[in-house]
Amino acid sequence: MFKFAVKVGIAGGAVYYLADQGVWKDSKETTKLYEKINETLKPYMQEARAQIPIEIPELPSTNRVSYLTKQYWNQGVTATFRFLGDFPTYVSDWTSKGINAAKSNEEIKKFIDSFSSAPPPAAIAPQAPNEAAKPN
């Protein structure tokens, strides 16, 4: 329970901090925040570049981030609707695979065969005519 409380606290604190900094406000506020973060990280990035032998790329410009965000959003929407359009085909394929897997299982085969090999129900004997129904 304590572990869960810590996770909720961290998540809640992160959301509160992001809202306080303006991430969830209009795009101008978010752009200002991004530029502020970019400027704050520049000295640390330069120091890291001096210490690490691999090349660390610069943070992208706000125009580039905006463009990429729109592109990825559109790709996500397109992929979602493509999946929804193909969903009946997926369900049909999954059903066929499930039925084939069930048929290949020996225990399930025996279970299904037990229904088809059961003796037929006893024939119902014809009832004697009702005495009251006979004409007098």
RAFENVEN-V910091 format. One record per residue. RES is the residue in three letters. PSI is psi in radians with two decimals (999 if undefined). Layout:
res	psi
RES	PSI
RES	PSI
This chain:
res	psi
MET	-0.67
PHE	-0.72
LYS	-0.76
PHE	-0.74
ALA	-0.67
VAL	-0.77
LYS	-0.77
VAL	-0.70
GLY	-0.76
ILE	-0.79
ALA	-0.78
GLY	-0.73
GLY	-0.70
ALA	-0.77
VAL	-0.75
TYR	-0.80
TYR	-0.78
LEU	-0.71
ALA	-0.68
ASP	-0.61
GLN	-0.24
GLY	0.24
VAL	-0.63
TRP	0.15
LYS	-2.85
ASP	2.94
SER	-0.50
LYS	-0.73
GLU	-0.72
THR	-0.68
THR	-0.74
LYS	-0.75
LEU	-0.74
TYR	-0.76
GLU	-0.64
LYS	-0.77
ILE	-0.72
ASN	-0.80
GLU	-0.65
THR	-0.63
LEU	-0.27
LYS	-0.88
PRO	-0.65
TYR	-0.64
MET	-0.70
GLN	-0.71
GLU	-0.72
ALA	-0.67
ARG	-0.62
ALA	-0.54
GLN	-0.48
ILE	2.28
PRO	-0.13
ILE	2.79
GLU	2.20
ILE	2.11
PRO	2.72
GLU	2.71
LEU	2.45
PRO	2.72
SER	2.87
THR	-0.61
ASN	-0.71
ARG	-0.73
VAL	-0.74
SER	-0.78
TYR	-0.82
LEU	-0.68
THR	-0.79
LYS	-0.74
GLN	-0.80
TYR	-0.63
TRP	-0.84
ASN	-0.70
GLN	-0.67
GLY	-0.75
VAL	-0.77
THR	-0.79
ALA	-0.67
THR	-0.83
PHE	-0.51
ARG	-0.75
PHE	-0.78
LEU	-0.62
GLY	-0.60
ASP	-0.04
PHE	-0.76
PRO	-0.65
THR	-0.75
TYR	-0.77
VAL	-0.73
SER	-0.79
ASP	-0.77
TRP	-0.67
THR	-0.79
SER	-0.78
LYS	-0.69
GLY	-0.75
ILE	-0.76
ASN	-0.70
ALA	-0.69
ALA	-0.69
LYS	-0.50
SER	-0.21
ASN	2.18
GLU	-0.68
GLU	-0.69
ILE	-0.66
LYS	-0.81
LYS	-0.71
PHE	-0.79
ILE	-0.72
ASP	-0.49
SER	-0.48
PHE	-0.69
SER	-0.41
SER	0.12
ALA	2.53
PRO	2.54
PRO	2.66
PRO	2.59
ALA	2.45
ALA	2.44
ILE	2.20
ALA	2.46
PRO	2.45
GLN	2.62
ALA	2.52
PRO	2.57
ASN	2.27
GLU	-0.60
ALA	-0.39
ALA	-0.24
LYS	2.50
PRO	2.55
ASN	999
